[in-house]
Every structure is written in C-alpha cells, then in structure tokens.
C-alpha cells in the first residue's frame, strides 16, 4: 500500500472545492444555529449598556441640579456632570458593536451567507478589541494612581 504522504511531491489542490473566502459558499447550519443562540444575549447586553449610559447621564443631571440647588456655584455643579458624561461616552462603542453584531447575526439567519458571517465576526472582533484596549488603559491608570497615592502618602508621612 503506497504512503499517501510524500514530502517530495508537489502539493495538489482540488479545483472543485469552494474557497473559504468565496461569498457564495454556504455557512454550515450548525454555525448559524450557534450564533442565533447567542444573538438574544448579545442584544440584551447591548441594551443594558445603553440603559446604563442613560442612567449615568440622568444621575449626572440629578447630582448637578441638586448641587446647584444646595447653593454650589453653577460652574461647580456643571463640573460634577462632566465625569458622568465622559463615562457614558466610553460605553457608546461597545454598545454599538454588540448591537451591530446582533444585527449581522439576524441577517445571517435570513440567508446572508459568508459575507454576513464575516461582518458578524468583524463586529465581534471590534467589540473585543475595544474592551481589551479599554481594560489595558484602565489598568494603567489604576497603577498610576496607586503609585501616585503611595508617593503622596510617603510625602505626607515625612512632614
């Protein structure tokens, strides 16, 4: 029986098989089903992020208005709203990426084929890339503030 693997033989490819990048290639039903099962959860998380942003902005407005009623200067009450606004802005991209991911999964279920699978995975990649960068930046900021707090504490203990 001849050995099917010959390291000295030139590689051969079948011209009958579709390329994995072929837009007309059919997405396996099991892949569509698995993605369809994640779609409601992706949509839920996206909606919860949007609601959280709204509550953060609403909280900022409430705190700002309460502080202005308590006799704080107008500039001070506006300054209290700025951090809530900044936090809300940072949550916009992941919420949008998840929303778009869920939409692409829906279009894949409706027969979008490989292009919609690629679009869905692209949106998911963008979400995780954003979250990874965000977490790395936040860890860097935490480390910076911990070091600065330690230095500040050391300076105060010497006096």
Secondary structure as the mmCIF struct_conf table of DSSP 4:
data_model
#
loop_
_struct_conf.conf_type_id
_struct_conf.id
_struct_conf.beg_label_comp_id
_struct_conf.beg_label_asym_id
_struct_conf.beg_label_seq_id
_struct_conf.end_label_comp_id
_struct_conf.end_label_asym_id
_struct_conf.end_label_seq_id
BEND BEND1 UNK A 4 UNK A 4
TURN_TY1_P TURN_TY1_P1 UNK A 7 UNK A 8
BEND BEND2 UNK A 9 UNK A 9
HELX_LH_PP_P HELX_LH_PP_P1 UNK A 10 UNK A 11
BEND BEND3 UNK A 15 UNK A 17
HELX_LH_PP_P HELX_LH_PP_P2 UNK A 18 UNK A 19
TURN_TY1_P TURN_TY1_P2 UNK A 20 UNK A 21
TURN_TY1_P TURN_TY1_P3 UNK A 23 UNK A 24
BEND BEND4 UNK A 25 UNK A 25
HELX_LH_PP_P HELX_LH_PP_P3 UNK A 26 UNK A 28
HELX_RH_AL_P HELX_RH_AL_P1 UNK A 29 UNK A 69
TURN_TY1_P TURN_TY1_P4 UNK A 70 UNK A 71
HELX_RH_AL_P HELX_RH_AL_P2 UNK A 74 UNK A 107
HELX_RH_PI_P HELX_RH_PI_P1 UNK A 108 UNK A 112
HELX_RH_AL_P HELX_RH_AL_P3 UNK A 113 UNK A 158
#
